[in-house]
Amino acid sequence: MKKIRVLFLFVFIPFAAFFASCDKGATYPLAPELSADINNVNWATSGVALNASGNQITIKAANPAGGGLVINMPAGITAGTYSLSQTSNCNAIYTSILNSAVNNFYSVSGTLVIAISPPGQFEGSFSFTAVNILVPSTKVNVTNGIFSLNND
């Protein structure tokens, strides 16, 4: 009987105190995540970052093969659907090789869907068609894009 009391005292009570102390209304940061298909091939990321500077928010992602994806949007953006093009407030750039202008593709049409809940955490989806600025007849289709990021 004494062993049961000791077990109760040192095991059950600490667990009960731990779970009782959890704030049910607390929000926790999202793990950075971004994925997309590039020309119908899954594009895996090795790193994702959310940058807020001045009047712009930028999502940057890199993949192990050396490519990158950048999505720009205005600061203060709210939940909604936005156009992704070089002439809109939201735009995207895909590069198959980082630091190589020859391999940069700029969004010419597409959509960015933003859901912000709670403030500071960004979740959304995107898809766009992009063209190579040096060879405009060369296109890339970015589809099934999703992201979950934290701005804290």
MIDOSE-1310 file (N, C-alpha, C; in nm, 2 decimals, decimal comma, always signed):
residues 152
mkki	+0,08/-0,12/+0,00/+0,00/+0,00/+0,00/+0,09/+0,13/+0,00; +0,20/+0,12/+0,07/+0,29/+0,23/+0,08/+0,35/+0,27/-0,06; +0,37/+0,16/-0,14/+0,43/+0,18/-0,28/+0,33/+0,26/-0,36; +0,20/+0,23/-0,35/+0,09/+0,29/-0,42/+0,09/+0,44/-0,39
rvlf	+0,10/+0,47/-0,26/+0,10/+0,61/-0,22/+0,22/+0,69/-0,27; +0,33/+0,63/-0,27/+0,46/+0,69/-0,32/+0,44/+0,71/-0,47; +0,39/+0,61/-0,54/+0,37/+0,62/-0,69/+0,27/+0,73/-0,72; +0,16/+0,74/-0,64/+0,06/+0,84/-0,65/+0,12/+0,98/-0,63
lfvf	+0,20/+0,99/-0,53/+0,26/+1,12/-0,49/+0,36/+1,17/-0,59; +0,44/+1,08/-0,64/+0,55/+1,12/-0,73/+0,52/+1,11/-0,88; +0,41/+1,04/-0,92/+0,38/+1,03/-1,06/+0,25/+1,10/-1,09; +0,14/+1,06/-1,03/+0,01/+1,11/-1,07/+0,00/+1,26/-1,04
ipfa	+0,04/+1,31/-0,92/+0,02/+1,45/-0,89/+0,10/+1,54/-0,98; +0,23/+1,51/-1,01/+0,30/+1,60/-1,10/+0,24/+1,60/-1,24; +0,19/+1,49/-1,29/+0,12/+1,49/-1,42/+0,00/+1,57/-1,42; -0,08/+1,56/-1,31/-0,21/+1,63/-1,30/-0,18/+1,78/-1,29
affa	-0,07/+1,82/-1,21/-0,04/+1,96/-1,20/+0,01/+2,02/-1,34; +0,08/+1,94/-1,41/+0,13/+1,98/-1,55/+0,01/+2,01/-1,64; -0,08/+1,91/-1,65/-0,20/+1,93/-1,74/-0,29/+2,04/-1,69; -0,31/+2,05/-1,56/-0,39/+2,16/-1,51/-0,34/+2,30/-1,54
scdk	-0,20/+2,31/-1,55/-0,14/+2,44/-1,57/-0,14/+2,48/-1,71; -0,18/+2,39/-1,81/-0,18/+2,43/-1,95/-0,29/+2,53/-1,98; -0,26/+2,64/-2,04/-0,36/+2,74/-2,07/-0,43/+2,69/-2,20; -0,56/+2,66/-2,19/-0,64/+2,61/-2,30/-0,66/+2,72/-2,41
gaty	-0,65/+2,85/-2,37/-0,67/+2,95/-2,47/-0,54/+3,00/-2,54; -0,43/+2,94/-2,50/-0,30/+2,98/-2,55/-0,28/+2,94/-2,70; -0,21/+3,03/-2,77/-0,18/+2,99/-2,91/-0,03/+2,97/-2,92; +0,01/+2,87/-2,99/+0,15/+2,84/-3,00/+0,20/+2,86/-3,15
plap	+0,32/+2,90/-3,17/+0,37/+2,92/-3,30/+0,36/+2,80/-3,39; +0,33/+2,83/-3,52/+0,33/+2,73/-3,62/+0,47/+2,70/-3,66; +0,50/+2,57/-3,69/+0,62/+2,53/-3,75/+0,63/+2,58/-3,89; +0,73/+2,64/-3,94/+0,74/+2,69/-4,07/+0,72/+2,58/-4,17
elsa	+0,63/+2,60/-4,27/+0,60/+2,50/-4,36/+0,56/+2,56/-4,50; +0,61/+2,51/-4,61/+0,57/+2,55/-4,74/+0,60/+2,43/-4,83; +0,50/+2,41/-4,92/+0,52/+2,31/-5,02/+0,44/+2,35/-5,15; +0,48/+2,30/-5,26/+0,42/+2,33/-5,39/+0,46/+2,23/-5,49
dinn	+0,39/+2,23/-5,60/+0,43/+2,15/-5,72/+0,48/+2,24/-5,83; +0,60/+2,21/-5,88/+0,65/+2,29/-5,99/+0,64/+2,20/-6,12; +0,56/+2,25/-6,21/+0,54/+2,17/-6,33/+0,50/+2,02/-6,30; +0,41/+2,01/-6,20/+0,35/+1,88/-6,16/+0,45/+1,79/-6,08
vnwa	+0,56/+1,85/-6,04/+0,66/+1,77/-5,96/+0,67/+1,83/-5,82; +0,66/+1,75/-5,71/+0,66/+1,81/-5,58/+0,79/+1,88/-5,55; +0,78/+2,00/-5,50/+0,90/+2,08/-5,47/+0,91/+2,08/-5,32; +1,01/+2,01/-5,27/+1,04/+2,01/-5,12/+1,12/+2,12/-5,08
tsgv	+1,10/+2,17/-4,95/+1,17/+2,28/-4,90/+1,27/+2,23/-4,80; +1,39/+2,30/-4,79/+1,48/+2,28/-4,68/+1,49/+2,39/-4,58; +1,41/+2,50/-4,61/+1,41/+2,61/-4,52/+1,30/+2,71/-4,56; +1,23/+2,77/-4,47/+1,12/+2,86/-4,50/+1,14/+2,98/-4,40
alna	+1,12/+3,10/-4,44/+1,13/+3,22/-4,35/+1,02/+3,32/-4,39; +0,97/+3,39/-4,29/+0,88/+3,50/-4,31/+0,95/+3,63/-4,26; +0,96/+3,72/-4,35/+1,03/+3,85/-4,33/+0,93/+3,96/-4,34; +0,92/+4,05/-4,23/+0,84/+4,17/-4,24/+0,93/+4,29/-4,22
sgnq	+0,93/+4,37/-4,33/+1,02/+4,48/-4,32/+0,95/+4,60/-4,39; +0,94/+4,71/-4,32/+0,88/+4,83/-4,38/+0,74/+4,80/-4,42; +0,71/+4,82/-4,55/+0,57/+4,80/-4,59/+0,55/+4,67/-4,67; +0,64/+4,58/-4,65/+0,63/+4,45/-4,72/+0,66/+4,33/-4,64
itik	+0,58/+4,22/-4,67/+0,60/+4,09/-4,61/+0,65/+4,00/-4,72; +0,75/+3,92/-4,68/+0,81/+3,83/-4,78/+0,82/+3,69/-4,72; +0,77/+3,59/-4,80/+0,79/+3,45/-4,76/+0,90/+3,40/-4,86; +1,01/+3,34/-4,80/+1,12/+3,29/-4,87/+1,13/+3,14/-4,84
aanp	+1,15/+3,06/-4,94/+1,17/+2,92/-4,92/+1,28/+2,87/-5,02; +1,36/+2,78/-4,97/+1,47/+2,72/-5,05/+1,45/+2,57/-5,05; +1,50/+2,50/-5,15/+1,50/+2,36/-5,15/+1,64/+2,30/-5,16; +1,65/+2,17/-5,13/+1,79/+2,11/-5,12/+1,86/+2,11/-5,26
aggg	+1,79/+2,12/-5,37/+1,86/+2,12/-5,50/+1,91/+2,26/-5,53; +1,88/+2,36/-5,45/+1,94/+2,49/-5,48/+1,84/+2,59/-5,53; +1,71/+2,56/-5,55/+1,61/+2,65/-5,60/+1,55/+2,73/-5,49; +1,47/+2,83/-5,53/+1,40/+2,91/-5,43/+1,27/+2,96/-5,48
lvin	+1,19/+3,00/-5,38/+1,06/+3,06/-5,41/+1,04/+3,17/-5,32; +0,99/+3,29/-5,37/+0,97/+3,41/-5,29/+0,83/+3,46/-5,32; +0,75/+3,49/-5,22/+0,62/+3,55/-5,24/+0,62/+3,68/-5,16; +0,59/+3,79/-5,23/+0,59/+3,93/-5,17/+0,44/+3,97/-5,16
mpag	+0,41/+4,04/-5,05/+0,28/+4,10/-5,02/+0,29/+4,22/-4,94; +0,19/+4,31/-4,94/+0,20/+4,43/-4,86/+0,18/+4,40/-4,71; +0,25/+4,48/-4,63/+0,23/+4,47/-4,48/+0,09/+4,51/-4,45; +0,03/+4,45/-4,35/-0,11/+4,47/-4,32/-0,21/+4,40/-4,40
itag	-0,16/+4,30/-4,48/-0,25/+4,22/-4,56/-0,35/+4,15/-4,47; -0,47/+4,13/-4,52/-0,57/+4,07/-4,44/-0,62/+3,94/-4,51; -0,70/+3,86/-4,45/-0,75/+3,74/-4,51/-0,82/+3,77/-4,64; -0,79/+3,69/-4,74/-0,86/+3,72/-4,87/-0,79/+3,65/-4,98
tysl	-0,84/+3,67/-5,10/-0,78/+3,62/-5,22/-0,72/+3,73/-5,30; -0,60/+3,72/-5,35/-0,52/+3,82/-5,41/-0,46/+3,77/-5,54; -0,45/+3,86/-5,64/-0,38/+3,83/-5,77/-0,23/+3,82/-5,75; -0,17/+3,72/-5,81/-0,02/+3,71/-5,81/+0,03/+3,75/-5,95
sqts	+0,08/+3,87/-5,96/+0,14/+3,91/-6,09/+0,24/+4,02/-6,06; +0,32/+4,05/-6,16/+0,43/+4,16/-6,14/+0,37/+4,29/-6,13; +0,24/+4,31/-6,17/+0,18/+4,44/-6,17/+0,08/+4,46/-6,05; +0,07/+4,36/-5,96/-0,02/+4,37/-5,85/+0,06/+4,39/-5,72
ncna	-0,01/+4,41/-5,61/+0,06/+4,43/-5,48/+0,13/+4,30/-5,43; +0,08/+4,19/-5,49/+0,14/+4,06/-5,45/+0,20/+3,99/-5,57; +0,32/+3,94/-5,55/+0,39/+3,88/-5,67/+0,48/+3,76/-5,62; +0,52/+3,68/-5,71/+0,60/+3,57/-5,67/+0,72/+3,55/-5,77
iyts	+0,82/+3,49/-5,72/+0,94/+3,46/-5,81/+0,98/+3,31/-5,77; +1,00/+3,24/-5,88/+1,06/+3,10/-5,86/+1,19/+3,10/-5,93; +1,29/+3,04/-5,87/+1,42/+3,02/-5,94/+1,46/+2,87/-5,92; +1,51/+2,82/-6,03/+1,55/+2,68/-6,02/+1,69/+2,67/-5,96
ilns	+1,77/+2,78/-5,97/+1,90/+2,79/-5,92/+1,92/+2,92/-5,85; +1,94/+2,93/-5,72/+1,96/+3,05/-5,65/+2,07/+3,14/-5,71; +2,06/+3,27/-5,70/+2,16/+3,36/-5,75/+2,19/+3,35/-5,90; +2,09/+3,31/-5,98/+2,11/+3,30/-6,12/+1,99/+3,36/-6,19
avnn	+2,01/+3,48/-6,25/+1,90/+3,55/-6,31/+1,85/+3,47/-6,43; +1,93/+3,39/-6,49/+1,89/+3,31/-6,61/+1,78/+3,22/-6,57; +1,78/+3,18/-6,45/+1,68/+3,08/-6,40/+1,56/+3,14/-6,32; +1,54/+3,27/-6,33/+1,44/+3,33/-6,25/+1,31/+3,34/-6,33
fysv	+1,20/+3,30/-6,27/+1,07/+3,30/-6,33/+0,98/+3,39/-6,25; +0,91/+3,49/-6,31/+0,83/+3,59/-6,24/+0,68/+3,56/-6,27; +0,60/+3,57/-6,16/+0,46/+3,54/-6,17/+0,39/+3,64/-6,27; +0,31/+3,59/-6,36/+0,23/+3,67/-6,45/+0,09/+3,65/-6,43
sgtl	+0,04/+3,54/-6,37/-0,10/+3,52/-6,34/-0,10/+3,42/-6,23; -0,20/+3,43/-6,14/-0,21/+3,34/-6,03/-0,29/+3,39/-5,92; -0,30/+3,32/-5,81/-0,38/+3,36/-5,69/-0,30/+3,33/-5,56; -0,32/+3,41/-5,47/-0,26/+3,40/-5,33/-0,38/+3,41/-5,24
viai	-0,41/+3,30/-5,16/-0,52/+3,30/-5,06/-0,45/+3,31/-4,92; -0,49/+3,41/-4,85/-0,43/+3,44/-4,71/-0,54/+3,42/-4,61; -0,51/+3,34/-4,50/-0,59/+3,33/-4,38/-0,50/+3,36/-4,27; -0,53/+3,46/-4,19/-0,45/+3,50/-4,08/-0,53/+3,48/-3,95
sppg	-0,49/+3,38/-3,88/-0,56/+3,35/-3,75/-0,47/+3,27/-3,66; -0,43/+3,31/-3,54/-0,45/+3,45/-3,49/-0,35/+3,55/-3,56; -0,36/+3,68/-3,53/-0,27/+3,77/-3,59/-0,12/+3,73/-3,57; -0,04/+3,74/-3,67/+0,10/+3,71/-3,66/+0,13/+3,57/-3,72
qfeg	+0,03/+3,49/-3,73/+0,05/+3,36/-3,79/-0,02/+3,36/-3,93; +0,05/+3,31/-4,03/+0,00/+3,32/-4,17/-0,02/+3,18/-4,22; -0,13/+3,15/-4,27/-0,16/+3,03/-4,34/-0,23/+3,06/-4,47; -0,19/+2,99/-4,58/-0,26/+3,01/-4,70/-0,22/+2,92/-4,81
sfsf	-0,26/+2,95/-4,93/-0,23/+2,87/-5,05/-0,20/+2,96/-5,16; -0,14/+2,90/-5,27/-0,10/+2,98/-5,38/-0,08/+2,89/-5,50; -0,10/+2,95/-5,62/-0,07/+2,89/-5,75/-0,05/+3,00/-5,85; +0,05/+2,98/-5,94/+0,07/+3,08/-6,04/+0,15/+3,03/-6,16
tavn	+0,14/+3,10/-6,27/+0,22/+3,07/-6,39/+0,32/+3,18/-6,39; +0,45/+3,14/-6,42/+0,56/+3,23/-6,42/+0,64/+3,22/-6,55; +0,69/+3,33/-6,59/+0,78/+3,33/-6,71/+0,92/+3,37/-6,68; +1,01/+3,32/-6,76/+1,15/+3,36/-6,75/+1,16/+3,50/-6,81
ilvp	+1,22/+3,59/-6,74/+1,23/+3,73/-6,79/+1,32/+3,74/-6,91; +1,42/+3,65/-6,92/+1,51/+3,66/-7,04/+1,46/+3,58/-7,16; +1,38/+3,48/-7,13/+1,32/+3,40/-7,24/+1,17/+3,39/-7,21; +1,08/+3,49/-7,24/+0,94/+3,49/-7,20/+0,86/+3,37/-7,24
stkv	+0,91/+3,30/-7,35/+0,83/+3,18/-7,39/+0,85/+3,06/-7,30; +0,95/+3,07/-7,21/+0,98/+2,96/-7,11/+0,89/+2,99/-6,99; +0,80/+2,89/-6,96/+0,71/+2,91/-6,85/+0,72/+2,80/-6,74; +0,68/+2,83/-6,62/+0,67/+2,74/-6,51/+0,54/+2,75/-6,45
nvtn	+0,48/+2,63/-6,42/+0,35/+2,63/-6,34/+0,37/+2,59/-6,20; +0,33/+2,67/-6,11/+0,35/+2,64/-5,96/+0,20/+2,62/-5,92; +0,18/+2,50/-5,87/+0,04/+2,46/-5,82/+0,04/+2,40/-5,69; -0,07/+2,39/-5,63/-0,09/+2,32/-5,50/+0,00/+2,38/-5,39
gifs	+0,03/+2,50/-5,39/+0,12/+2,57/-5,29/+0,04/+2,59/-5,16; +0,10/+2,56/-5,05/+0,05/+2,59/-4,92/+0,16/+2,63/-4,83; +0,12/+2,71/-4,73/+0,22/+2,76/-4,63/+0,16/+2,78/-4,50; +0,24/+2,77/-4,39/+0,20/+2,80/-4,25/+0,32/+2,86/-4,19
lnnd	+0,31/+2,98/-4,15/+0,43/+3,05/-4,10/+0,39/+3,14/-3,98; +0,49/+3,18/-3,90/+0,47/+3,26/-3,78/+0,55/+3,39/-3,79; +0,49/+3,50/-3,76/+0,56/+3,63/-3,77/+0,61/+3,68/-3,64; +0,61/+3,59/-3,54/+0,65/+3,64/-3,40/+0,80/+3,63/-3,39
